[in-house]
């Protein structure tokens, strides 16, 4: 019985306290009628919340519950009575499957703590943090500086806070709208609140100027940009210890143009150590990914590929570079002069040619070299004659009724083969020189016994590939390892690996070090690897910056900037139909060497024949002993 009485007393106390608080919170400013108070939000929504297919997210937070007070309910009813067909209102977060985060928000809170509770529950899947927000705080004269600091910590830029206050020398309280601008001229990073309008006679003053596009002009304020040293996307050069640092590269060129267009000062923060890119996770992200996720930088760059985990936990911009991950393959051994003469035909073709010549020579010798058959036209040295005819030399007169006609028909087949050989030789000599190994596909790399070397972050793209997989990846590079030296090792004879890198990196190596050790790119073993600027999920920079980057692609500026940091002239200038060009010494040196060697051999044989003939003549001229006695 006693416990029931105590519970009843406590219930009455709670009701009395809640009613008192409700009367305090629902007290409207004097001079504002109930009708005017109900239409407090209507002009704001009608003026600014007009994007097609957009909806207004109305949220209420009063301490530990979301039940609206009477005044808040009047504001909601007044908003719903606007009667416009385009107005759609959501009182709860839409399901994640809808994929429709709210761009417009109206927050009705009791005090600063209620606002913090509401903000802590905001997620990127339900809200667009670069949208427009109107916050009505019931508490009179809150600490607006604390409110603005809290809003800036969530990167909510386009926000207006409405409070009721009594101005000096005034008896009546009015609704006043405040905002802040961290990118104001000469006040960079300041969250000092300033009034943008007040509510009087049922309307707001200067309403059209409330939500200015603050990201159009940063007024020289700094933006912190996270990056790493990854050439040629982000190249960091230091002038000695303690000297100045210079930033350049393909993506840095885009940042330079963005800074001029939006009038901000880039401040680079460099991620060093063994983990530079890092990994994006739901919590405890590492390296540069962690900086971006925690909002320690305004955005990050440095050959950051678009992957599933990064899209889930970060906010990617439009692709800043459309490239690919390519396999750097070693060069093959250059062909010798003799090999250049042999290469137009394969082994099987050469075997067929040799067997054909042998068969024709045997048949000619059988027909005309043996005395068992008397023919009208004898063929002296038939095998030698067939060889001369095959090489295009002259022959004697032929009779149409001669059995030699059969031999000539076979010889004509060899002339066709000779013509094909000349055509293949001409094509090989005219084609662009290519010393790349035949490792254009993953199957060819595996058959050659080559292993793969790549960065840890790149392995994410190949672990699930059945032709690569973890068992064929011999070594994963740390973020700070020197891959330029690795490519130089690849260019030397005897390398048993291939290196997976962005194509831009390989082109930059060719530009800088191709003269000392050239590597090539496999034609059919790369994958698409698009890089982008990545932002925190609460950013307001993604939309304007991505629109500008898209304009760079439309104007062809990205490729123009890239050409300053890469070079593919050593292996990317081959044509399908090459134009006729003068044959160089390297093309014909093998033929001259072979011709000179054969002439030298012929001279040696000729000298040997002269010596043999002289010796034979002396031996024949010397008289025998019987002849000597007869002479006497």
PyMOL commands that set and color helices and strands:
alter all, ss='L'
color gray80, all
select helices_A, chain A and resi 2-26+34-38+42-48+70-80+96-98+112-120+144-153+207-209+214-216+250-262+287-293+308-313+337-342+347-368+382-390+404-430+442-447+456-459+469-472+483-491+503-513+542-555+557-565+585-621+625-631
alter helices_A, ss='H'
color red, helices_A
select strands_A, chain A and resi 56-61+89-90+102-109+127-137+159-166+173-179+183-184+187-188+194-200+203-204+222-227+235-238+245-248+265-270+299-300+315-329+451-455+473-477+497-502+520-521+527-535
alter strands_A, ss='S'
color yellow, strands_A
deselect
rebuild
show_as cartoon
